[in-house]
Each structure stands twice: as C-alpha cells, then as structure tokens.
Amino acid sequence: MIRRFDRIGVLVRVAVLVMSLWVTGSAAWAQTTAPTGGTETDRLAALEKSSAEQAAAIAAAQSAGDNSWMLVSSALVLLMSGPGLALFYGGLVRRKNVLGTMMQTFAMMAVITVLWALVTYSLAFGEGSAFIGGLHNVFLRGVGLAPDPKYAATIPLQTFMVFQLMFAIITPALITGAFAERMKFSAMLAFMVLWAMFVYSPMAHMVWGKGGLLNASLGGRFPCLDFAGGTVVHITSGVSALVTALYLGKRLDYPREPMPPHSVVLSFIGACLLWVGWFGFNAGSALSAGTLATSAFIATHFGAAAAAIGWSAAEWIRGGRVTALGAISGAVAGLVAITPASGFVTPMSALWIGLIAGVFCYFMCLCHQRHQPHSGGGKGHWPARRQQGSDIEPVGCHSDCVDVIYSGNAGDLIRGG
C-alpha cells in the first residue's frame, strides 16, 4: 500500500511540474504573439541612444588625445626658445655677452605672450582682410574652450591659440642672432614689438588665417603649401635678420679683435634641445594625434639626421676633419629645410631634402671664406684646438660661418659671396 501511495505522489508531482511548464510557455508565447509596436519603438530608441552615446564617447576620446598631444607640442616648441635657442646663441657670442644674448630670447617669451593675448592673435587669426586679421578677438574675446572647425575641429580653440603663440615667440627670437652684441636691450624690445605686429601677424594671417591671401583652403586666393612654418617663421625671420645685420653693420673692433664663440658646448646642448623641440614644431602642426603627425614626426627626424651627416661629410672631404659646430649647424639646417614639407613627403624624400640642405648650406658658408683674409688672429679666426687621437675638431674650423652670422658682414653673401 505504501509503495502505491508513493507512486501516486510521484505522478502527482510530475503532473504539477508539467502543468506549470505549460502555463509558463503559454504566457511567453502569448507575449511574443501580442502586438509589439510599442516594444520595437522602445527598442529602436534605446539602440539609437546607445549609438549616440558611443559616438560621443569616441569623439570625446579623440578630442582628449588630440588635445593632449597639442599641449605637449606647445611645450616642446617653447622648449625650442628657452632653453634651446638661448643656449645655441649664447654659446656663439663672447663671454661678456652671454647673459645679454640669452635674455633677449627670454624676453620674447614674456613680451610676445602678453602682446599675443592683447592684439596680435586677433591680427593673425581673426577674420579680416586678405592681408591681416581684424580686431574681433582682441583680449582673446571669443577664444574659448569650444573648437573652431575651420582651424582644428577636435581641440579647444584656446589650445590652438597657445600652440600658435609658441611660433610667434620663437620667430622674433630667431632674429636676435643677427644683431648679437650690437643692439641695446630697449631698442631690441621696441623693434620686436613692432615687428611682431606689422610683419609676423600679417604673414601668419596670409598663410594660416581665415581668408588669408595665401590660404586657399580657408577662402584665400592662392594656395601655399607651408605645413609648419617655412614661410611664416623661417623666411620672415631670415629675411628680417639679413636686413637688420646689413643695416647695423659689423660689431665694434671687428675684425681687428678676434671674436671666437664663448662655448661650443652650450651651443651643442642648445642644438640638441632644438632637435627635440622641433618634433612639436612639425608634428604638432598636424593639429591632431593621427597619422599625419606620425608622418611629420618621422620626416623631421630623418631630415635633421641626413643634414647633419651631409654637412659633416662635406667638411671631412674638404678639410679632413669634422667640427662639432658644423655638425649641429647641419642638423639645424636640415630641420629648417624639412619644416614646410614635413607633412607632405615620405621618409626617403626627407632624407634627400636633409642631405641636400646640409651640403648646400656648408658650401654657402664657404662662399664667405674667400672674402676673408686669413691672418693670425684677425677677421674672427683663431687657432684650432684639435682633440688628440680624433678627427673631430670642436672649435675653429667652423669660424667662417660664425663670421657670416655674427659679424654683421652678411652683405658679402649678396655681393658675389
């Protein structure tokens, strides 16, 4: 009897389980067969919301990455001015003028920053005529944290502004080497303030600004392929430096008194800092952390390396030795040469550009040599001090190029030199 009741209990439990499964399945089937218009609408709305959130997250991540790279690039370009350029120039002048020469670069870091905030950013990148910007952005009015798609769509406009500020700082600082030891500090300040307003700002607007004459991509008339400042920075500073040197003339007591560089070691350190900072100068001009920045970064490095080798090889072939000042001069020449093309050329093309620039600039310096009589201590020449057991001569062999740059006798390069 007990076994029979056990069997009946088992059968009852199985029957209850089957009924519960049937009821659950029927409810689920009824749910799926009921009208689903509202459910599908909710599902589509949720899907669209999720897609929008993902797109916003991706855009925020890209903006954060680009903004980080641009802030680092801004710091690297400032590194080029101080200490890079300050050390490079400071090592090439006489001992008594080292601090004065370095102070000129430091002054540009302060004065041009304030001037940029007050008016020159507006003149360079504000909307205006084909030649100069207007006054819509004076005192940085309208320059906020929202991006300006016409300049850079993924970084705040203030980041773009401060990156361009670093270019505005180093450009007049480059000119100070042309009048080294020959201009009062107060005169230098007045000259550079006027130069920043009436030379740099119009040129920056014409090449990079909205509606600039040479910026066809933003409504200008003529296209100008200047990726990172070959026109705005190097041509303007180079021509201005040459004109200034010609106007001021030679240093007092030159060439009667020898004027060798004070410390090539300082110049060597400065050149190395310039090389590192130039990655921000060129790769940062991509205005993003994408593949274009990678291309410009590699082209910059390859161009500098090839130019240093080109200059050094030309020196070695002609004179049987390599000079430290020649090697770093070649590297700087290569960096300048690759700048306008850094975003447009392949690594192999960058090597050729750098090599040609190094050799060409070396022989241009030699053109000045035939106009200089080589006497014991005159004309800025001094005995070479060659390292024992080495073909590297740190001082002396490069004196002709130092004469060209720092004597103010740059007219010889024009008059048949």
FIGUVO-777229 format. One line per 10 residues: their letters; for each residue x, z, y of C-alpha. Coordinates in Angstrom, 2 decimals, decimal comma. Layout:
N
a = X/Z/Y  ...
//
This chain:
417
mirrfdrigv = 0,00/0,00/0,00  2,77/0,93/2,40  4,53/-2,36/1,84  1,32/-4,25/2,52  0,85/-2,47/5,83  4,48/-3,20/6,74  3,93/-6,87/6,11  0,77/-6,85/8,22  2,68/-5,14/11,06  5,41/-7,75/10,94
lvrvavlvms = 2,84/-10,54/11,00  1,10/-8,94/13,97  4,35/-8,67/15,91  5,23/-12,30/15,16  1,77/-13,38/16,30  2,11/-11,44/19,57  5,53/-12,98/20,21  4,19/-16,49/19,60  1,24/-15,88/21,92  3,49/-14,57/24,70
lwvtgsaawa = 5,78/-17,59/24,41  2,78/-19,92/24,50  1,35/-18,24/27,61  4,74/-18,38/29,38  5,24/-22,06/28,53  1,74/-22,94/29,66  2,32/-21,25/33,03  5,59/-23,07/33,53  4,01/-26,39/32,56  1,16/-25,75/34,98
qttaptggte = 3,66/-25,02/37,71  5,52/-28,27/37,15  2,36/-30,35/36,98  0,82/-28,82/40,10  1,09/-30,75/43,41  4,71/-30,39/44,62  4,62/-31,86/48,11  5,49/-28,62/49,89  8,20/-27,71/47,42  10,01/-31,05/47,76
tdrlaaleks = 9,84/-30,83/51,55  11,36/-27,38/51,47  13,99/-28,57/49,06  14,92/-31,53/51,28  15,04/-29,31/54,35  17,33/-26,88/52,57  19,56/-29,76/51,45  19,78/-31,14/55,00  20,57/-27,69/56,35  23,31/-27,23/53,77
saeqaaaiaa = 24,81/-30,65/54,61  24,76/-29,84/58,32  26,45/-26,51/57,71  29,12/-28,18/55,58  29,73/-30,83/58,24  30,00/-28,13/60,91  32,42/-26,16/58,76  34,57/-29,25/58,17  34,59/-30,09/61,88  35,50/-26,50/62,76
aqsagdnswm = 38,34/-26,52/60,24  39,67/-29,83/61,60  39,42/-28,57/65,17  41,23/-25,36/64,26  44,03/-27,27/62,52  44,43/-29,78/65,33  44,30/-27,05/67,97  46,96/-25,00/66,15  49,30/-27,97/65,94  48,81/-28,86/69,60
lvssalvllm = 49,55/-25,31/70,75  52,72/-25,29/68,64  53,65/-28,70/70,05  53,16/-27,41/73,59  55,54/-24,56/72,87  58,08/-26,98/71,36  58,01/-29,19/74,46  58,52/-26,13/76,67  61,46/-25,23/74,43  63,00/-28,56/75,43
sgpglalfyg = 63,11/-27,47/79,07  64,21/-23,89/78,66  66,49/-23,26/76,95  67,18/-26,80/75,66  67,72/-28,84/78,81  69,03/-25,83/80,76  71,82/-25,32/78,21  72,53/-29,03/77,88  73,01/-29,49/81,63  74,57/-26,06/82,17
glvrrknvlg = 77,40/-26,79/79,78  78,35/-30,00/81,58  78,94/-28,57/85,04  81,72/-26,36/86,36  81,73/-22,66/85,59  80,71/-21,62/89,11  77,56/-23,80/88,98  76,26/-22,95/85,50  73,56/-20,48/86,58  72,53/-22,62/89,54
tmmqtfamma = 72,06/-25,65/87,29  70,11/-23,67/84,70  67,98/-22,07/87,41  66,83/-25,49/88,56  65,24/-26,13/85,16  63,77/-22,63/85,04  62,28/-23,13/88,50  60,49/-26,23/87,29  58,87/-24,20/84,53  57,33/-21,89/87,13
vitvlwalvt = 56,67/-24,14/90,14  55,27/-27,14/88,29  52,95/-24,88/86,27  51,33/-23,46/89,40  51,20/-26,89/91,05  49,60/-28,33/87,91  46,84/-25,74/87,96  46,18/-26,26/91,64  46,11/-30,03/92,05  48,43/-32,25/90,00
yslafgegsa = 46,41/-32,07/86,75  43,45/-33,43/88,67  45,60/-36,17/90,24  46,96/-37,16/86,83  43,93/-36,87/84,51  40,89/-36,60/86,73  38,61/-39,58/87,24  39,57/-41,58/90,30  41,01/-44,98/91,15  43,24/-47,19/89,03
figglhnvfl = 46,32/-45,62/90,59  45,60/-41,90/90,96  43,00/-39,38/89,87  40,52/-37,70/92,15  40,12/-34,07/93,17  37,26/-33,25/90,77  39,46/-30,95/88,66  41,42/-29,10/91,36  41,99/-25,43/90,48  41,17/-26,55/86,90
rgvglapdpk = 37,49/-26,81/87,75  35,63/-28,29/84,79  38,61/-27,82/82,46  37,14/-25,55/79,82  37,24/-24,97/76,09  34,94/-27,85/75,18  36,75/-31,03/74,06  36,78/-34,18/76,15  36,20/-37,03/73,65  37,90/-39,55/75,92
yaatiplqtf = 41,20/-37,66/75,72  41,04/-35,67/72,47  37,81/-35,09/70,56  38,98/-32,25/68,29  40,86/-29,90/70,63  39,74/-27,92/73,68  40,34/-29,63/76,99  42,46/-26,66/78,06  44,77/-27,29/75,10  45,13/-30,92/76,17
mvfqlmfaii = 45,78/-29,75/79,72  48,56/-27,33/78,75  50,20/-29,89/76,45  50,37/-32,40/79,29  51,68/-29,65/81,56  54,81/-29,37/79,42  55,52/-33,06/80,05  55,05/-32,51/83,77  57,61/-29,67/83,62  60,40/-31,43/81,78
tpalitgafa = 60,18/-34,72/83,69  61,42/-33,42/87,07  63,80/-31,09/85,23  65,47/-34,19/83,78  66,21/-35,42/87,30  68,16/-32,30/88,22  71,13/-33,52/86,19  71,53/-36,44/88,60  72,29/-34,19/91,59  74,07/-31,42/89,72
ermkfsamla = 76,22/-29,34/92,12  75,16/-31,44/95,12  71,77/-30,15/96,37  70,62/-26,84/97,82  68,02/-24,94/95,83  65,46/-25,02/98,65  65,91/-28,77/99,11  65,54/-29,27/95,36  62,25/-27,36/95,33  60,78/-29,37/98,22
fmvlwamfvy = 61,92/-32,64/96,66  60,50/-31,83/93,22  57,13/-30,66/94,53  56,70/-33,90/96,47  57,98/-35,93/93,53  55,50/-34,31/91,12  52,60/-35,09/93,44  53,48/-38,59/94,62  55,47/-40,06/91,70  54,67/-38,30/88,44
spmahmvwgk = 50,94/-37,79/88,94  50,13/-41,42/89,85  52,25/-42,75/86,98  50,67/-40,35/84,48  47,23/-41,39/85,65  48,00/-45,11/85,44  49,30/-44,84/81,87  47,27/-41,98/80,34  44,36/-41,18/82,66  40,76/-42,38/82,60
ggllnaslgg = 40,54/-45,76/84,28  44,29/-45,89/84,87  45,73/-49,31/85,67  47,86/-49,42/82,50  45,39/-47,66/80,19  43,17/-50,43/78,85  41,74/-48,15/76,14  40,05/-45,95/78,78  38,85/-48,61/81,16  42,12/-49,75/82,70
rfpcldfagg = 43,16/-53,31/83,34  46,43/-53,70/81,43  47,47/-52,25/78,05  50,63/-50,16/77,92  51,99/-49,15/74,52  53,59/-45,87/75,52  52,94/-43,42/72,71  54,69/-40,31/74,01  56,10/-40,85/77,49  58,66/-43,65/77,60
tvvhitsgvs = 57,13/-44,86/80,86  55,70/-41,70/82,37  58,62/-39,40/81,54  61,79/-41,36/80,89  61,50/-44,40/83,16  60,21/-42,44/86,14  62,82/-39,67/85,78  65,62/-42,14/85,02  64,97/-44,41/87,99  64,44/-41,44/90,30
alvtalylgk = 67,66/-39,83/89,07  69,64/-43,01/89,70  68,23/-43,43/93,22  68,92/-39,77/94,02  72,52/-39,99/92,76  73,15/-43,14/94,78  71,72/-41,55/97,92  73,63/-38,26/97,64  76,93/-39,79/96,59  79,87/-38,07/94,91
rldyprepmp = 80,48/-34,37/94,67  82,83/-32,81/97,22  86,51/-33,17/96,27  85,69/-35,74/93,59  87,80/-37,50/92,28  90,72/-35,57/93,76  89,81/-32,40/91,84  89,24/-32,52/88,05  85,71/-31,50/87,09  85,54/-31,12/83,30
phsvvlsfig = 82,46/-29,67/81,58  82,39/-25,90/81,59  81,30/-25,50/77,94  80,51/-28,27/75,49  79,32/-25,51/73,14  76,39/-24,78/75,46  75,59/-28,47/75,68  75,77/-28,73/71,89  73,26/-25,89/71,44  71,03/-27,41/74,10
acllwvgwfg = 71,06/-30,81/72,41  70,07/-29,26/69,08  67,16/-27,48/70,76  66,14/-30,75/72,40  66,13/-32,44/68,99  63,85/-29,74/67,53  61,57/-29,66/70,56  61,21/-33,43/70,52  59,06/-33,16/67,39  56,41/-31,54/69,53
fnagsalsag = 57,01/-34,12/72,25  56,38/-37,13/70,00  54,36/-35,88/67,01  52,24/-33,76/69,33  51,29/-36,89/71,26  49,09/-37,83/68,30  46,78/-35,09/69,67  45,86/-34,13/66,10  47,44/-32,86/62,91  46,74/-36,06/60,96
tlatsafiat = 48,76/-38,91/59,53  49,70/-40,27/62,96  51,53/-37,03/63,72  53,42/-37,38/60,44  54,45/-40,94/61,29  55,66/-39,96/64,76  57,50/-36,91/63,40  59,45/-38,98/60,85  60,22/-41,78/63,32  61,55/-39,22/65,81
hfgaaaaaig = 63,92/-37,64/63,33  65,17/-40,92/61,90  65,74/-42,42/65,34  67,80/-39,46/66,54  69,90/-39,35/63,37  70,67/-43,08/63,45  71,60/-42,97/67,15  73,99/-40,06/66,63  75,68/-42,00/63,83  75,74/-45,22/65,88
wsaaewirgg = 77,41/-43,60/68,90  79,88/-41,67/66,74  80,77/-44,75/64,68  81,37/-46,80/67,81  83,64/-44,06/69,17  85,51/-43,80/65,90  86,04/-47,54/65,58  87,21/-47,88/69,16  89,20/-44,68/69,63  89,90/-43,39/66,15
rvtalgaisg = 88,01/-40,12/66,63  84,53/-38,68/67,07  83,64/-36,41/70,00  81,08/-33,64/69,88  79,68/-34,59/73,28  79,46/-38,20/72,18  77,51/-37,30/69,04  74,94/-35,21/70,88  74,66/-37,83/73,63  73,91/-40,41/70,96
avaglvaitp = 71,21/-38,19/69,45  69,54/-37,73/72,84  69,74/-41,48/73,48  68,02/-42,12/70,17  65,29/-39,60/70,94  64,62/-41,28/74,26  64,60/-44,75/72,71  62,16/-43,88/69,92  59,71/-41,97/72,11  57,45/-44,82/73,31
asgfvtpmsa = 57,40/-46,41/69,83  57,28/-43,29/67,64  53,59/-43,69/66,79  53,79/-47,42/66,13  56,85/-48,08/63,94  57,88/-47,46/60,34  60,77/-45,16/59,36  63,07/-48,14/58,74  62,29/-49,59/62,15  63,01/-46,18/63,68
lwigliagvf = 66,46/-46,24/62,07  67,21/-49,62/63,65  65,94/-48,52/67,06  68,08/-45,40/66,98  71,19/-47,21/65,75  70,95/-49,90/68,43  70,29/-47,30/71,15  73,30/-45,22/70,17  75,74/-48,12/70,14  74,30/-49,71/73,28
cyfmclchqr = 74,43/-46,51/75,34  78,01/-45,85/74,23  79,19/-49,27/75,42  77,26/-48,89/78,67  79,29/-45,76/79,34  82,46/-47,69/78,60  81,50/-50,20/81,28  82,15/-47,47/83,81  85,64/-46,82/82,46  87,21/-49,99/83,84
hqphsgggkg = 86,30/-48,89/87,38  88,12/-45,58/86,99  91,94/-45,36/87,35  93,32/-43,07/84,65  95,74/-40,72/86,35  96,93/-37,36/85,14  94,09/-35,26/86,49  92,13/-37,43/88,86  88,74/-39,03/88,51  87,45/-36,22/86,39
hwparrqqgs = 89,70/-36,90/83,40  91,57/-34,14/81,64  93,89/-33,85/78,65  92,16/-33,97/75,30  92,29/-30,93/73,05  92,07/-32,22/69,52  91,33/-29,92/66,62  94,20/-29,60/64,19  93,61/-31,46/60,95  90,41/-33,08/62,19
diepvgchsd = 89,30/-36,36/63,68  86,67/-34,57/65,76  87,67/-34,09/69,38  85,31/-31,65/71,08  86,37/-32,28/74,68  87,87/-35,04/76,75  87,18/-38,31/75,01  83,67/-38,47/76,46  84,77/-37,86/80,04  83,87/-41,34/81,25
cvdviysgna = 80,20/-40,79/80,51  80,32/-37,38/82,12  81,76/-39,02/85,22  78,89/-41,51/85,36  76,19/-38,91/85,07  77,58/-36,02/87,08  79,83/-37,54/89,72  77,06/-39,31/91,57  79,03/-42,54/91,28  76,26/-44,19/89,34
gdlirgg = 76,41/-47,23/91,61  79,30/-48,53/89,51  76,77/-49,19/86,74  74,99/-51,58/89,10  77,98/-53,13/90,82  79,36/-55,08/87,88  79,83/-51,96/85,71
//
